[in-house]
Amino acid sequence: MEAWTARHRDLAAPAAAMAALALAAAVGWVLTATLEPRAFDSWLGVPNPPLFLTWSPNLELGAAAAAVALAAGVVSAPLLADQRVGPVRFAVGAFALGLALRLVLATARGGVDAWTAPFGAPLRGGNEYLPALPGVEGLGLAAYLDRFAEIMPTLPVHPSAHPPGTIVLLHLLGIDGAGGMAALTIVSGATTVPLTYALGRLLLAERHARVAALLLVFSPAALIYGVTSADAMFAMLGLIAAVALAASGRLARPLGAAALALASLFSWALLAVGAWAAALAWLRHGPGSALRLATWCAAALVAVYGLLAALTGFDPIGALGTAGELYRRGLSDVRPYWYWILGSPAAFLISTGLAITWFAAKALAARQAPALALAGIIAVAAVLGFSKAETERIWLFMGPLACVAAAPFVADRRLRLVLGLLAAQALATELLFFTVW
């Protein structure tokens, strides 16, 4: 009787999480079916609430190749977790596997052209960063940064809502085509796999760190948006900061704080990584540790943005205010807060992977520090309404944190099953739905 009770108590948290996701999807379906659409054929402002996905089944020849590749990956991936595979070999192998599966899955819909289409096709590329480059070339880099807050309303959708880091990086690297942008995004995004392993080694046992990396390899959001969105690159930058901030060396926190400040030049959302690290430090080492970490992060932000302002005239406060105003006047205005306070976390958790969410919920119920810290930043972001919808890509940097939280609760005997479920979800999503990213 006690064993039966303990087992059901162990299932309560993940079952509650699944019920919350189902509720968000059910409410979204009912409102979409019964109310007049306001944007993207939906009253809630996305095609299939809570996900920004359009129903568009497409079974091409590439689907079979993708299915075979994913199946082979599921069978072979746990072999990497064997302790006889050294850490460097594991990191390289996991990176290669993650990169290969992202590329192959993308070809299931549209062939190899799918690698560059999100950045160059008229339908999607017009919202991205490449069309913003002529402004830098025309004004010069310093003048562009000086006037960035004023220029933002004239930029395409994505650069108008972000700091200028991506535009500056593309300009400095000389990338002006979809191929170069795709290569930068896809390769940098795939580095989140070994970086997740590095973060896991700081917080978990070696075996669990490897499981965390493999969970990310097969996470549907990582597989799909890792090829289609610049947020994959942002995830890499955020994870670099997370690894440094979670480390214990004397220089780790100053370097992590500097990495966080530089990452925030690409996406203000990455500041949540600093909040996650501070919460983690509090839970592991007490409030004093969290306060010292927060102080380092604040000092680094002031230093980086102050130096940038002094050198170029860049106005971070003005740019942030303009981005907020553009967001409020855009789709945010037609997306009701009351739904997206649940819908935004639901979109993130569904796309990260139902199996990952299941085990992360178990970690949260067990009051594990990585899970509690992640739940904290998700809750704050949802309540403050920083992003209503589209969190499957905007919160892509949180995916590795979810994998680290979930990994200790994935039993060795179930690892292939879990990876198989994630792969099946990713393949079904790719074949049945179309995303503009």
Residue pairs with C-beta under 8 A, 6 or more apart in sequence:
10 362
10 365
12 365
13 361
13 362
13 364
13 365
14 357
14 358
14 359
14 361
14 362
14 365
16 361
17 349
17 357
17 358
17 360
17 361
18 354
18 357
18 358
20 342
20 346
21 346
21 349
21 350
21 354
21 357
23 342
24 49
24 50
24 339
24 342
24 343
24 346
24 347
25 49
25 50
25 346
25 350
27 49
27 339
28 42
28 44
28 46
28 48
28 49
28 50
28 339
28 343
29 48
29 49
31 42
31 43
31 44
31 49
31 339
32 41
32 42
32 43
32 44
32 48
32 49
35 43
36 43
37 43
38 45
38 334
39 45
39 46
39 331
39 334
39 335
40 46
40 47
40 52
40 54
41 47
42 48
42 49
44 50
44 335
44 336
44 339
44 340
44 343
44 389
45 331
45 334
45 335
45 388
45 389
46 52
46 335
46 389
46 390
47 53
47 54
47 55
48 54
48 55
48 433
49 339
49 343
49 389
50 339
50 340
50 342
50 343
50 344
50 346
50 347
50 350
50 389
51 347
51 350
51 351
51 392
51 433
52 347
52 389
52 390
52 392
52 393
52 435
52 436
52 437
53 429
53 433
53 434
53 435
54 433
54 434
54 435
54 436
55 432
55 433
56 432
56 433
56 434
57 431
57 432
58 109
58 431
58 434
59 431
60 108
60 109
60 110
60 111
62 107
62 108
62 109
62 110
62 111
63 108
63 109
63 427
63 431
65 104
65 107
65 108
66 104
66 105
66 107
66 108
66 427
66 430
67 427
69 100
69 101
69 104
69 105
70 101
70 104
70 105
70 218
70 423
70 424
70 426
70 427
71 420
71 423
73 97
73 100
73 101
73 217
73 218
73 419
73 423
74 218
74 416
74 419
74 420
74 423
75 416
76 97
77 97
77 214
77 217
77 218
77 416
77 419
78 214
78 415
78 416
78 419
79 85
80 90
80 93
80 94
80 97
80 210
80 214
81 90
81 207
81 210
81 211
81 214
81 415
83 206
83 207
85 93
87 197
87 201
87 206
90 197
90 210
90 213
91 194
91 197
91 198
91 213
92 194
94 193
94 194
94 197
94 210
94 213
94 214
94 217
95 190
95 191
95 193
95 194
97 193
97 217
98 190
98 192
98 193
98 216
98 217
98 222
98 226
99 186
99 187
99 190
101 217
101 218
101 223
102 186
102 189
102 190
102 222
102 223
102 226
102 227
103 115
103 186
103 227
105 223
105 224
105 227
105 426
105 427
105 430
106 114
106 115
106 224
106 227
106 228
106 430
107 114
107 115
108 427
108 430
108 431
109 430
109 431
109 434
110 117
114 227
115 182
115 186
115 227
116 178
116 179
116 181
116 182
117 124
117 125
117 178
118 124
118 125
118 128
118 182
118 227
118 228
118 229
118 436
118 437
119 125
119 128
119 129
119 130
119 178
119 181
119 182
119 185
120 130
120 177
120 178
120 179
120 181
121 178
123 436
124 436
124 437
125 131
125 178
126 156
127 156
127 157
127 158
127 436
128 156
128 158
128 159
128 181
128 230
129 156
129 158
129 159
129 166
129 167
129 170
129 181
129 230
130 170
130 176
130 177
130 178
130 181
131 156
132 155
132 156
132 159
132 167
133 167
133 170
133 171
133 176
135 144
135 151
135 154
135 155
135 167
136 144
136 167
136 168
136 171
137 171
139 147
141 168
141 171
141 312
142 311
142 312
142 313
144 151
144 164
144 167
145 164
145 168
145 308
145 312
145 313
145 314
146 312
146 313
146 314
148 164
148 314
148 315
148 319
149 315
149 318
149 319
149 321
149 322
150 322
152 159
152 160
152 319
152 322
152 323
152 326
153 160
153 322
153 326
154 160
157 330
158 230
159 166
159 167
160 323
160 326
161 323
161 326
161 327
162 266
162 267
162 268
162 323
163 264
163 265
163 266
163 267
163 268
163 316
163 319
164 265
164 314
164 319
165 262
165 265
165 266
165 267
166 230
166 233
166 266
168 265
169 266
170 176
170 181
170 184
173 180
173 184
175 181
175 184
181 230
182 227
184 233
185 226
185 227
185 229
185 230
185 232
185 233
186 226
186 227
186 232
188 232
188 233
188 236
189 222
189 226
189 227
189 232
189 233
189 235
189 236
190 226
191 236
192 216
192 222
192 226
192 232
192 235
192 236
192 239
192 399
192 400
193 213
193 216
193 217
194 213
195 236
195 239
195 240
195 243
195 400
196 212
196 213
196 216
196 239
196 400
196 403
196 404
197 209
197 210
197 212
197 213
198 243
199 209
199 212
199 239
199 242
199 243
199 246
199 400
199 401
199 404
200 208
200 209
200 210
200 211
200 212
200 213
200 404
200 407
201 209
202 243
202 246
202 247
202 248
203 209
203 246
203 280
203 369
203 370
203 404
204 212
204 370
204 404
204 407
204 408
205 408
207 412
208 407
208 408
209 404
209 407
211 407
211 408
211 410
211 415
212 400
212 403
212 404
212 406
212 407
213 403
214 415
214 419
215 353
215 356
215 403
215 406
215 407
215 410
215 418
215 419
215 422
216 222
216 399
216 400
216 403
217 419
218 353
218 419
218 422
218 423
218 426
219 352
219 353
219 356
219 399
219 403
219 422
219 426
220 351
220 352
220 353
220 422
220 425
220 426
220 429
221 348
221 351
221 352
221 353
221 392
221 393
221 396
221 399
222 232
222 396
222 399
223 426
223 430
224 351
224 426
224 429
224 430
224 435
225 231
225 232
225 351
225 392
225 393
225 396
225 435
225 437
226 232
226 396
228 393
228 435
228 437
229 393
229 396
229 437
231 267
231 393
231 394
231 396
231 397
231 437
232 396
233 266
234 263
234 266
234 267
234 269
234 270
234 396
234 397
235 396
235 397
235 399
235 400
237 259
237 262
237 263
237 266
237 267
237 270
237 397
238 260
238 263
238 267
238 270
238 273
238 397
239 273
239 397
239 400
240 259
240 263
241 256
241 257
241 259
241 260
241 263
241 270
241 273
241 274
241 277
242 256
242 273
242 276
242 277
242 400
242 401
243 256
244 252
244 253
244 255
244 256
244 259
245 252
245 253
245 256
245 257
245 260
245 273
245 274
245 277
245 281
245 293
245 297
246 252
246 256
246 277
246 280
247 253
247 256
253 292
253 293
253 296
254 296
254 300
256 277
256 296
257 274
257 293
257 296
257 297
257 299
257 300
257 301
258 300
258 304
260 270
260 271
260 273
260 274
260 297
260 300
260 301
261 297
261 300
261 301
261 303
261 304
261 305
262 304
263 270
263 273
264 270
264 271
264 301
265 304
265 308
267 397
268 320
268 323
269 381
269 386
269 387
269 394
269 395
269 397
270 397
272 377
272 380
272 381
272 397
272 398
273 397
274 293
274 294
274 297
275 376
275 377
275 380
276 373
276 374
276 376
276 377
276 401
277 293
277 297
277 373
278 290
278 293
278 294
278 297
279 290
279 372
279 373
279 376
279 377
280 369
280 370
280 373
281 289
281 290
281 292
281 293
282 289
282 290
283 369
283 372
283 373
284 369
305 314
305 316
308 314
308 316
309 315
309 316
331 388
331 389
332 385
332 388
335 388
335 389
337 385
337 388
340 382
340 385
340 388
340 389
341 382
341 383
341 385
342 382
343 388
343 389
344 381
344 382
344 387
344 388
344 389
344 391
344 395
345 378
345 379
345 382
345 391
347 389
347 390
347 391
347 392
348 378
348 391
348 392
348 395
348 398
349 357
349 402
350 357
350 392
351 391
351 392
351 429
352 392
352 398
352 399
352 402
353 421
353 422
353 425
353 426
354 421
354 425
355 418
355 421
355 422
355 425
356 402
356 403
356 406
356 422
357 402
357 406
358 406
359 405
359 406
359 407
359 409
359 410
359 418
360 371
360 374
360 402
360 405
360 406
362 406
362 409
363 370
363 371
363 405
363 406
363 408
363 409
364 371
364 372
364 375
364 405
366 409
368 405
368 408
370 401
370 404
370 405
371 405
371 406
373 401
374 398
374 401
374 402
374 405
377 398
378 395
378 398
381 387
381 395
387 394
387 395
393 437
410 418
